[in-house]
C-alpha cells in the first residue's frame, strides 16, 4: 500500500476549541478488529438478538464485488430483473418481509427507537408509516481502509472543530471523544477514488407536483484515495453541471475542499450562462441554498452534512438502538419509476426499509454570536459505516423544522455504504426534497478517472466556453 504524509485538514474553519482532542487510549484502540470492528462498531449483536453481529462483506455474492459500471449498466438496461435479484441476494429470504409496521396509532410502543423526526412525521401525516425489517449489517470497506483506521485511532487528533491532524486514508476517529470527531468520520469515509454520478433531484409539493432537476457530478477524493493519495492540502474535488430545467441548465460549479485554513478554506467557482463568466463563489457553504433546490437544501446538507463545523458546539450523546433506513435496494430498483417513488408528502412507504441498528447520536447547538437557519441539529450515524442516516433540524424557536434521511445501502463493488436517495422533509411547508435518485438513469461510473487539472478554474472556463 502506498503511503503519504499524514493529512492536516481544516475545512472552512474559523473558530477553534481550546487545546487538542487526544487520540484514543491504547487499551481502547487495541479493541479495533477484535471486539470492535475495524471502524469502531460493536462487532457483536445486542443481548435480545434484535440486532445481529456484524457480517460485512460475507453478505454479498462474490460476483457482486467485482461488477464494473459497464456490467451494471448493461443489466440495468437489458436485464433489470437480474440486477434486482443480485442485490436481493445479499439479504437472506427471511429478511425480505417486514416484521412490523409503525403507524401513528402504535408509535408510542416504539418511541424509544424512533427519532424525533420520525415521530413528527408519524404525527403530521396520517398515511405515513414505517415498515420494519430484520437488520442486516453488511457495511464493509477495503482492507487498506481498515488498516489505516486502526492506526489512526492512536495517532489522529482534532484541533478545535475543523483541523484534523495525523490522520491518513482511513476513518480518523474510530473511537470518538466528541461529536465533532464522529462527524469527521462521516466526512472522510472511503467512497472510492473518483466517480461521475448522473444525479436526479426533485422538489415534491403537497399536491404531488414534481419539479425535477438533472445534473452530472464529477468527484475525485484526495483523502481516502487508495490509488492516488493526496498530499494533505486537499481532500476532495467536485464539479457539477446542471442539465435541466432550462432556467438553470448550464450552470457549472467547481469546489475544492481544502485542508488548510490559511489557504482560505473551501474554494468554489461558478459559471452562470446568463452572466457568461466564471466567478468565485464564497457563498457555497453553510445555510446558503444549493442550486436547483428551491431553498429546500442548504449547501451544508449536501451528502447529509458537509463543510465546516465551526458554527456549532458538538456533543457526543453516545450509542443508541434506533430505527434507520437501511439496505435500500428495493427503493433504488430500476423496476421502480420516479412516479412510484415520489408520492405526495413523503416517498412511497412500501418501498422504504427501516431496520434496527446501533447509531452514534450527536447534537449540534448553534454558537452564540453566529448565525445559521438551523439553531440545533441532532445527527444519527450508523455505527458500521459512519454514514449519517437521519438528522433532526430545529429552527430558532426550538421547533422541529426539517427531517433528513439517507436511505443507506452498501455498494459491494466499491465497496462503501452511501445514501441513495437522500431526503429532506419540510414539516412547515409540507414539501420535500429528494436527491441521488437513480431509478431511471445511468449507473454511477465509479471507475471514471480524472486528473487534478480537470478540477481547475482554467478548465472550468474551457468547459464553459464549450457549452
N, C-alpha and C positions, 0 to 999 in steps of 0.2 A: 504494500500500500504506500502511496506517495505521502510525503509529509511536507508541511509548510509551516511558516511561523504562526504562532497562536494568534487567534483573532482578538482584536480590541475593538469592540463595537459601541457606537453611540448614535442612535437614530433620532434626529431632531431634538436631542437632549438640551434642556435649558436649565433645569433645576436638579440639584443632587441632594440625596440624603447625606447625612454626615457619616464618614467612615466607610469602610469596605465590608460588604457582606461576605462572611467567611465561607470557604469550601466546606463540604460535608465532612464530619469527623470520620476518621479512618475506619472505626468499627461499623459505622453505617454504610460507608462506601463498600465495605467488604461483603455486604449482603447482595449487591448487584450481581445478577447472573446466577444467584442461588435462591434464597427465599424471596427475593425481589427479581423481577425480570431485568434484563439489561438496561431498560429505560426507566426503571424505578417503580413499576406496578407491583402489587402484591400478586405473586405467582399463584397462590392457592385460591380456591373458591371461598365463598363465605360458609359460615357454620351450617346454615339451613340448606345449602345446596342450590339456592335460587340464583347464585352467581357461580359459574363453573371455574375451574382452573384455566389459566391461560394456555392456549394451544398454538396460537400464532400460525406459522407457515404450514403446519400439518393439516390445517383445514382445507387447503386448496389442492386440487389435482395438479400433479407436476407439470402437465402440459400448459396449464394456465399461467405458470410463472415465466414462460418463455414466449408468450404471444408478442408479436410485433404489431405496430399500428396498422400495417397493411393487412395482416391476418384478421385483426379485429374489425377493420373497416369492410373487408370482404364478407365476413359473417353478418355484419350489420345490414349490408345491402342485399345480400343474396341468400342468407340462411339465418335470419334473426332468431328463429326458434332454437337453433343450436347455440347461439350466443347466450340466450337467456338460460338455457339448460346448463351451460358451463358454469355459470355463477350460482345458479340454484344448487349445483353440485357441491359448493363449498359449505352448504348448510345441510345437516342431516335431515331426512324426510320428516321426522317428528318435530323439527324446528320450523316447518313451513306453515303451520297453522297457529293462529293466535290462541293463547291460553286465557285471555281475559280482555274485556273491553271496558275502558274507563269513560264514564259519561258524567254529566253534571249531577245526576241522581246518586251515583255511588262514589264520587270523588273523595268524600270525607274518609272513606275506608282506606284510601291510598295517599292521604295528604302528606305523610312524611317522606314519600318518594316522588312527589310532584314539585317541580319548580314553581315559584310564584307566578311566572309567566304562563305555565301550562294551566295552573288553577284559574288564572284570569281568563284564559281562552275558553275554558270549560264553562265558566260563569257567563261570559259575554255572548257566546254563540251556542244556542240550544242544540244545534246539529253537530257541533264539534265533538269528536270522540277520539280516544287513543287506543289503538289495537296493540295489545301487549303480547310479545313473543318470548320464548325461551332465549336467553342470551348466548351468543357465540363470540368468543374472544379471539378473533382471527387477525388482529393487527400485527404486522411484523415489518421489519426494516432490514437492510443489508447488514452482514456481519461487520463490515468496516464501521458502520454507524454504531453498532453495539460496542465494539472495542474502544472507540474513542469516547463514547458516552461514559463508560466505566472509568476511563482515565480523567474525564472532565470533572467527575464527582469530587475528586480530591485536589483539583488544580484551578478550576474556573471560579471566578469571583465576580460580584456585581457591585460597581461603584454607583451610588445613587440609584436612579431608576433606569438609566439608559446607557451605561458603559459596562459592557461585559468584557472581562479580561481573562486571558489564558485559557480560552475555550477553543477547541479545534474539531471541526467536522460533525461531531455528534451533538446530542442534546446537551446543553451546557450545565443544566441543574437537575439531574435525575432525582436528587433528594433535596427539594427546595426548602430554603429557610424562610421565604416570604412570598407574597403574592406576585411581586414583580418577576421573581425568578421563574415562577410557574408560567407566566405569560410569555417570557422569553423562550421557554421550551416550545411553545406553540409557534412563535415567530420564526424560530431557527430549525424547525424539524426538517428532516430529509423529505424532499418531494421529487426526486430525480435530479438530473443535471440541467436540462433545458426542455422547453416544450412550446408548441403552438396550440392554443386552445381556440376552438370555434364556439364562442360563448353566445348564449341567448339569455336575455334578461327581460323581465316583464313587470309592469305595474298592473295589478288587478283591482278594479274598482268594485265597490259593494254590489253593483248590479251585474257583475260578471264581465264587463267590458275589459279587454286586454290591450295594453299598449306594449308591443314587443320591440326590443332593441337588439340588433345583431352586431357583433363585433369580433374581431380577431385579437388575440392576446399572445404576444411572444414574451418569453421569460427565460433568463439564464441565471441560475443560482450560483453565487460565488462561495457562499458558506454552504456546508453540507453537500459539496460537489466532489464526489469521489474521483471522477475522471480528470477534472481540471480545477483543483483547489485554488481559491483566491489568495491574495497577498495580505489580507486583513484590512484593506482600505474600503472595500465594498462588500456587501453580502447579497445583492441581487440587482439585476437589470430587468426593466419591464417596458414594453412598448405595445400600445393598443391602438387599433383603428376602428372607428365606428363605421359599419356598413349601411345600416338603416336604423331609423327612418330618415327620410331625406333632409329634415330640418337640422340634423346633427351629423349626417353622413360626411365622411372625410376628415373628421377631427381625429388627430393623432396625438397621443400623449406618451411622453418618454419620462421614465423615472429611474434615478439612481438611488438605491438605498445605501447611503454611505455609512462608514464605520468609525468616523472620527468627527466629533463635534466641531473641531476647529476648521474643518473643510466646508462648513455651512449646513450640516445636517442633510436631510433629504434634498436632492436636486431634481427639479422637474421642469419640463418644457412642453408646450402645447402648440400644435399647428391648428389654426381655425380657418377653414376655407373662406369664410366671409371676409376675414381680415387679410388673408393671403400671405401671412408671415408667421414665423416661429417666434414665440415669446417665452421667457422664463415664467414659471407658474408657481410662485411661492405658496399659493393657496391650496395645493394638493396635499391636504392633511387635515387632521382633527375633524371638526364638525362642518367643514365645507362640503356641500353636496357633490357627490360623484356624478359625472356626466351621464345623461340619459336615465336618471333615476327619479326625476321629478321630486327631488328633496326627500325621498324615502330611504336613501342610503347615504351616509356620510363617508368621506374618504377613509376615515379610520375604522369603518365597518367592513371594508373590503377584506376578504379572507376572514370574516367574522370580527377580527381585530388586527390592526397593523399600525405601524408608526410609533410615535413617541409615547411614553408612559408618564411624562413629566407633569401633566396637569392633574394627576390623581395621586392619592395615597393608596397603597395596595396592601390588603390584609389577606393572609393565607388562613382561611377558616378551617380547612382540613379536608379529609376524605369523607365521602358520604355516598350511600347507595341511592341512586336516582334513576328514574326512567328517562332515557335519552333516545333520540333517533339513531338507529344503527343498522348496518347491513342493508342499505337502501338499494338493493339490486332490482327489485320489482319497480320501484319508483323511476329508475333510470332505464327501464327496458325499452328497446326500440320498437316493441309491440304496443307501446303506450304513446298516445299523442299528447301534445300540449293541451288540447281541448279536454282530454281525460284528466290531466294533472291540475290545471288552473281553474278550479271551481270558485264561486263567489266566497269571499271572506277568509278562506283558508284552502290549502291544497287538499285534494281528494283523500280523506282519511283511509279509504280502503286500500290505498297504495303505500301508506306510511307504516313503517315497522318501528315500534318502540321496544326497547329491551332494558332490563335492569343491569346497570353497570356501576362500578365504583368510579366516582369522579372526584377531582380536586375542586373545591369551591373557593373562589377568590372574589373578594369585594373591593371595588374601586370607588373611592369618595373624592369628589372634586375638591382640590385645594383652595384655601382662602386666597382671594386676590386674582384668580384666573377664571376664565370663562369656558364653558362648553355647554351645549344644549342638554347633555345628559349630566345631571348632578350626581348620579350614582349608577353603578353598573355591578351586576353580580354574574360572574362567569362560572360555567360548569365545564371542566376539562376532563375528557376521557383519560383514565389513568394509563391505558395501554398504548396510547398514541400521542398524548399531549395535545390532541385536537380539541379546540373549543367546540362543544356540541350545542350549548344553549346559553343565551345571555338575557338577563332581565335588565331593562333600561328604564331609569326613572327620570322624571322631569324635575324642575326646580321646586315644585310644590311637594315633592316626595311621592307623586303619583306614578304608578307603573304606566309607562307610555308605549314602549315598543318591546317586542319579544323576538329575539333572533334564534334561529335554528340552523344548524348544519346537519344535513342528512348524511351521516357518516357511512362510508364504505371503504373497504380495503381493495386496492388495485394490486394484485399479486405480481403483475408483470413489471412493476416499477422497482421495488414494492414500497407502498406508502398507504396511509389512511388519510382520506380527504373528505370534504363536504360537497355533495352534489345531489340536489341543488342546495343553495343557501337561501334562507328566507328571513324577511323582516316583516312582522305583523304590527300594524299601527292600530292600537286599541282606541285611539281618538277619532281617526278618520275612517276606520274600518277598511282601509285599503291595505294591500300587502305587496311586497316587492320580492321577486324571485330572480336569482342569478345562478349561473352554472347549470342551466337547463340543457340537456344533451340528447333527449329522445329522438329528435328529428334532424340532427345534424351530424357532421363527420366526427369520428373518434378523435380525441386529442392526440396530436402527434408528439409523443413523448420521446422520440428519438431524433427530433429535429435539432440540429446543431447550429449555433450562432457564434460568430466571432464577437469579441468585445467591441470591435469597430462598428458593428451593426447598431449598437446602442449609443451612438454619439450624436450630439446635436447636429453635426455636419451631415451625418447620414439621414437624420430626421428631415433636414432641409431637402436632401436629394429625393427622399420618398415623397415629400410634399410637392416638389416640382413635377414628379412623375404622375401625379393624380389628375 
